[in-house]
Amino acid sequence: MTTDAIKKTSGLTALANPTRFLALVRIVLPYLAVLTVALLGIGLGMGFSVPDDYQQGRTVRIMFVHVPSVWMAMGAYMVMVSGALGVLVWRHPLADVAARSAAPIGAAFTFLGLATGSIWGRPMWGTWWVWDARLTSFLVLLIIYLGLIALWNAVEEPAKSARMAAVVVLVGALNIPIIRFSVEWFTTLHQGPSVVRAGGPSLAPHFLYPLLIMGLAFLLLFLTLHLMAMRNEILRRQIRTGQRKAARSHRGGAAPEDQA
């Protein structure tokens, strides 16, 4: 292994130290938050200024929130998959922290995607909800998120809950390709891919560019919220560990008096 490779490996290993990770978050987070707000402002401004669609009218503007929400709902789950592999395979100290912190954020993006999709679908389909493959598999994603959050909260032992949740996360990952390809595998009311597709995007540039900017803004929003959640989870665990040590120390100090 070369000297540069050793330095790179040691640098990545250093981030596994919670104290060093918190120091990095303290530096990065303010800049990331400012950039997120700026891109959200630009994306929303461009999105609300696009002309009405010839079929969907003004409702097409919902796309600029709905589509990035769906992207990040699945993206957050893939972060959890990485965390699950980190728990089961690499035993990374912060793997469970990353997975657990991503779950509520992913659930929020999933709920936002379902809500905006229903609002958008009402004038287009004439109904708030249909049990087609895309919508149903996306609802299943929300249920998986909520189930994982409940599992993490129900099991008090961190190591045990981390392993149990990691297994569930990996099993639940089978739903992600179903969501992605449901409109191609099944007959559905939901439209097919418009951005990532063979032959290039089908959206007109005045719709595509604001959508891509909003997608990037939502990605930065997720990173910002995820780093904040990881920081809070690390601090929570440190406080809990300190409380346990203090309780054991108190019991140990009280034992001689009880014997006397």
N, C-alpha and C positions, 0 to 999 in steps of 0.2 A: 504493500500500500504506500502511495506517495505521500510526501509531507503535506501537500495541499488537500489530499483526500482525508488525511488524519485530522487536519484542522477543521475541515468541513463537518466531519463526523462528530468531532468534539463540540463544535458549535451547536449542532442539532441536539446533541445529548444535553447540553447546558440548558436548553429550553424545557427539558423534562423536570428541571428543578423549579418547584412552584414559586420560590422567591425571585428567581431570575425571570420567570415568565411574567410575574406580576410587575416587575420593573419594566419589562418590555411593553406591556399593556399600558402602563402609566405614560409612556412616551408616545406610543402610536395612536392611542384612542382619541385624543383631541383632534389630531389632523384627520383621522378617518371620519370622525363625526362631522367636521366642517365640510369635507368633500362630499359626504353623503347628502347633507342638506342642500349643498349647491347643485348637485346633479338632480336631486328630486325636484328642486325649483325649476331647473332648466327643462327637465323632461315633462313635468306637468304643464309648464307654460307652452311648450311646443305641442303637447297633446291636446290641450284645450283650444288651440288656435287652428287645428286642422279643419278642412272643410267637411261638411256633412257627407256621409257615404250615400251613394245613389240608391242603395237598398236598405241600409240600416239607419240612415239619418244620423241624428245626434247621438244615438246610443252607441255608435262605434267607439266613442271616447272611453267607454268602460274598458275597452281592450287594453288601454295603457296601464291599468291597475290589475285587471284580471289575469292577463297572460304572464306578467312578471311574478305575480303571486303563485301561480301554478308552477312556474320554473323553480322558484325558491322553495316551494313546498317539497318538491322532489329533490332539489339540491341539498336542503337541510337533512333529508333522510340519508343521502349518500355520505354526508359528514358523519352521521350516526353509524353508518356501515363501517366507515374508516375507524371510528372509535371502537366499535365492536371487535374488529380485527386486532386493533391495538391491545384490547383487553385479553383476548383469547390467544393471540399468536405472539405478539411482541412484548406483552406485559408492560406497556408504557404507563408511567405513573399518572399521566394526565388524560389517558384515553377515555376512561369512564367519565371524567369531568367534562370532556368535550362532547361526548355523546349525550349525557344527561342535560347539559346546558342547551343543546340544539333542539331537544324535544319540544319544549313549550313554544319556541320560536317557530319551528316547523308546523306545529299545530295551529298557530295563529295565522300563518301564511295559507295553510290548507283551508281553514275556515273562511278567510278572506276570499280565496279563490272560489269556494262554493257559493258564498253570498253574492259576489259580483257576477258569477256565472248565472245564478238564478235571476238576478235583476236584468242581466243582458238577455237571457233566454226568454223572459216573459213576453216582450213584444215580438220577438223573432219566431218563437215556437208556439206561442199562445198558452204557455203553461210555465209554472215556476220550476217544475221538476219532472224529469222522466227517468225511468230506471234503465237507461242504456249503459253500455259497457264503460264509457269514459266517466260518466258521472258516478256510477256505482263504485267503480274501482277507486275513484278519488275520495269518495265517502269512506271506503274501507281504509284508506290511508289515514284519515282523521281518526278513525276508531283505533288504529294501530298506535298512533301517537298518544292518544288518551290512555290506552291500555299500558303503554310503557311508562308514562308519567305515574300512573297508579302503582305500577310494579316497583319503581324506584322508591316511592314514598311508603310502600307497605313493608318492605324488607329493611330492617334497621341496620343490619350488618353490611357495610359498604362493599366489601369484597364479594360477598354472596350475591347481593343485588346487582353488582356489576356483571358477574358471570351470567346470571339468569337473564338480565336485560340484553346482554350481547347476543345470546342465542336467539332470543325473540326478534331482535333487530335483523339478524341475518336471515331468518325465516321470512320475516315481513318484506325483505328486499325483493322477493319474488313478485310483489305487487307493482314495483316500479316499471319494469318493462311492459306489464299489462296496461298500465296507465298510458305509457308512451305510445304503444302500438295498437291500442284498442280501436282507434278510428280506422285502422288499416285491416285489422283482423276480423272485426265484427261490423255488422250493419248498425249505424248509429246516427242520431240526429246531429251530433256534434260535427263541426266542420273538420276537414283534414288539416295536416300541417301546413302552415303558411310561411314559416321562417326557415326552419331546418328541414329541407326536403330536397329530393333529387331535382336537378334543374335550377336550383336557386330559389330565393324567396318569391312568393307570388304577390306580396303586398306592394302597393305603389310606394315610391320613395318617401312621399310626404306622410305616410303612415309608418313605414318601416323605421326611419331614423329616430323619431320620438320613442318608438317602442324599444329599440335597442338601447337608447339612453336610459329609459326607465328600467330596463332589465339590468343594466350596469348599476343604476342607483339602488335597486332592490338588493343586488348582490352586496354592495357596500353597506346597506342597511343591515343585512343579515350579519355580515362580518362585525359590524359595530356592536349590535345587540349580543352576538355570540361571545365576543371578547368580554363584554360587560358581565354577561351571565357566568362565564368561566371564572372571572375574577371573583364574583360574589360567591360562587360555589366553593372555590379554594379557601376563601376567608371563612366561610361557614364551617368547612371541615376542620380548618385549623382551630377555630373557636371550640368546636365540639371535642376535638382531641385534647385541647387544653383543659376543658371542663372534666373530661374523664380522668386525666392525670391528676387533677386537683382532688377529685373525689376519691381516687385510690390512695392518694397521699394522706387525705384526711382520715380515711378508714384505718390506714396503717399507723397513723399517729395516735388514734384513739384506742387502739388495741391494748397497749400496756396499762392504761388507766382502767379499762374494763376488767383486766385480769387482777389489778390491785384491789 
